[in-house]
Amino acid sequence: GAAAAVELPLCVHLTPLLPPGGGRGGDGLRPCRAPPGLCGPCQPDRCSLPGGCRAGLVPDSCGCCLECGNLEGQPCDPGNRSVFYGLCGSGLRCEAGGGGGEDEEEECVCEEQEPVCGSDGRTYMNMCQLREAVYSTPELHTAGRGPCRTVPVIKVPPHSQVNGTGSSLIFLCEVFAFPMALVEWTKEGRDVVLPGDDPHISVQVHSRGGPLKFEVSSWLQIEGAETGDSGTYRCTARNNLGTASASAVLGVLGAGETGV
């Protein structure tokens, strides 16, 4: 009989090629990929517009229809041709990861790495993360460049503890604020800011770089603890918008004492 005519279907159907949670910038399904040279004639009227694209739309592997762009941190195809992983979405570029391995895959990186303040009062680490959030909250918009101005927020408060005499101990306090906060330690019943002139008490402060550069970590360290060090210690963070504080209790046991 006559040879059957072969029709090259337009590559617009979806096949689940990604694991749960590892999907593209849309519904977690990857459009099929047509092999090079097998795309057939472009018929835009047969293209179905994908929904749920949190990073916008990009050309598919045939350059005819549109598909969801990949999100920040997802693998991608370099260049301007969608071959396997797909192209990065709006405001993202495809580049090799920072691990330095020979077989390291490229991934989507946001072109704008500065934090921005959303109209919801939240700080987004970059514009791409704000754009993703706009998908589920359409009324969200940029309130300003840089982090949202906020009173200090103590993200990790100091924790109460019990130790024996002669031990070394550390209280940690982590704070987020913009403008950056000044963090101080005090002990209940004393008017001085620690360490004061006490040689066995020290305070260290570390301001983080990178995306967490507006967080401050402060440690209060006591070397060779004595029973007189028992009491309530308070971490206080302040900037020109306000103050926040958190406290913890230290119990130092003498020889023969137990915490029961």
N, C-alpha and C positions, 0 to 999 in steps of 0.2 A: 504494500500500500504506500501511499504518499507519506513522506517524512512528516512527522508532527511538527508543527510550528512551535518554536520556543519563544515565549514572551519573557522578557527580562522584567521582573516586578520592580516597581519603585521601592527603594529601601526606606520605608517609613514605619514598618511594624516594630514592635518592641519585644525584646527577648531578655529575660532576667539573667544577666551574666555577672552581676555583682552580688556579694554577700549582703545580708541585711545590715543596714546602717552604713554601708560603704558605697552608696549609690552616687549618682551624678547630682548635678544641681537641681534636679527635679524630683521625680517620684521613686528614685532608686533603681530604675530600669534603664538599660543601655540600648539605644537604637542599633539595629543591625548594621554591619559594615559591608558595603559592596566592594568586592575585589577590584583593583585598578583595571580600568578598561571595560568593566561590566556594568556600568551604571545605567546605560541606555539613555534615551533622549530625556531631557528635563521637561517635566510636565508640572509646573508649579500649582496648577489647579487641583492636582491629586495629592498635594502635600497636606498633611494634618498638622495643625499648630500645637506643639506640646504645651502642657500646663504645668504650673508649679515650679517654674524655673527661677530659682532664687539668685542666680548670677546672670540672668538674661539669656538671650538666644545667640547661637553661633551656627555657621554653615555645617551641614552634615558631610559625610565622607564623599558624597557625589557633588557637593557644592551646589545642590539644587534646593533642597528643603532646609528648614531650620530645626535645630535640636537644642536641648538645654546645655548651657555652658557649664563647665566644671567649677566647683567651689574651691575656695582657699584650702590648701593642704591636700587636695586630691591629685592623683597622677594625671598626666596630660601628654598629648602629642606635641612635640616642638614644631615650630613652623606654622604655616597657615592651612595645613591639610589634616583633617580628622582621619586617622588611620585605625587606631585601636582604642586608646583611652578617651579620645575626644579633645576638643579645644577648651582653653580656659575662658571663663565668662568675662563680663564687663569689669574693667579696672584691674584685671589679673594678667600676669605673664607666666609663661612656662619656663622654668629653669631647674637645674640640677639641685638636689638637696644638699645640705651642708655636711653630710657624713663623710664625703671624700672617697667613697667606694667606687670601684670601676663599674660595677653593674647598677649603680644607683639610678633610680628612675627620676625623671623630671616630675616636678609637681607645681601646682599653681600657687603663685606668690602675689600678694597684693602689691600694686605699684605704689600705693600711698601708705607708708608705715607709721605715720603720726596718729596718735589717738585723737578722737573727735568726741564732742559732747552731743548726745541725742536729746531731742525735745522731751524725752521721757525722764530726763535727769540722770541717765546712765552714761558711763564712759565706755566707749567702744575702742578697742585697741587699734583699729584702722577703719578706713572708709568702707572696705569690703564687708566687714562684719556688720556695719550699720546697714548697708544695702541688703544683706541677707535678712536682717530683722525687719526691714520695711515690707518684705513679702508677707509676713504674718500680721504686721501692724502698719497698714497703708498710710495712716496719718502721721507716722513717725518721720521726722526730718532732722537735719543738722541744726543744732542750736548754736554751735560755734566750734572753731578749731581748738585743739588741745582738750585736755580732760575737763569734765564738768567741775566747776568750782564747788567745793563741798567742805563741810566741817570734817574734822578727823573721824575716821571710823576705825575702831580697834578690831582687826580681823582675827588676831590670835592673842587672847589675853593671857597674863601670867597665871600659872596654876599653883595652888597651895601644895605644900610638901612638909614632910617631917624628916629630919636628919639628926645624926648624933654630933656631939662636939668634935671639933677637928676636921669635919668633913668639908668638902667644897661643893657648892651648889650654884645653880644658875636659874634666874627668872628670865623668861622671854616675853617680849611684847612686840607685836607687828601691827603697824598702822598704815592706812591709806588715807591720803588727803591731797587736795590741790587748792591753793598753794601747799607745798610740802610742809609737814608739821614738825614742830620742835617737840621732842620727846624727853621727859624728865622723870626721875624716880625719887620718891620720898618715902620715909617711914613714919607711920602714925605716931604722934607724940614728939616728933622732932621737926624743927622749923627749917632745917637746911636741906638743900637739894643734894642728893647722893651723887658721888661718894663723899663729898665734903673733904675733911682732912683725915678720914679713916683709912689707914693703909691697907686693911684687909678687905676693903670693898672697892670694886671697880665697875665702871659702866662703859660699854662699847656700843657704838651706833653704826649701822651700815645702811647706806642709801643704795637701792638697787638700780641697775641700768636696764636697758632693753625695754620690753613692753611693761614691766613692772616698776619703771623708774620713779614712780610717785609713791612707792611703798617704802617705809622705813622700818628696819628691824633694830630693836634695842635690847641689850642683854645687861642684866644686873648680876654680877658675880661676887660671891662671898667666899673667900679662902680662909680655911681654918675656923669654921663657924664656932661661936660661943653661945652659951645659953642666953646671954644678953642680946643676941641678934634675933631672938624670937619676937614676933610681932607681925603687924600688917604692913605690907609694902604696896605702894600704889604707883602705877604707870600712868602718867598724864601727858596727853598729846594736845597741842594747841596750834592754831594758825589764826589769821586775822578774821576768820569766819566763825570760830567757836572752839570749844574744848570738849574732849572726851577722856574718860579715865576708866581704869579697871584695877582691881586690887587682888592680892593673894596673901594667904597667911602662912608664915613660916614658924615651925616648931622645932627648936633645937633641944635635944634631950641630953641631960648630963649622964655621967657614968652610972650604969646600973639602972637607968630609967628605961621604960618601954613606952611605946606609943599607944598601948591599950588603955 
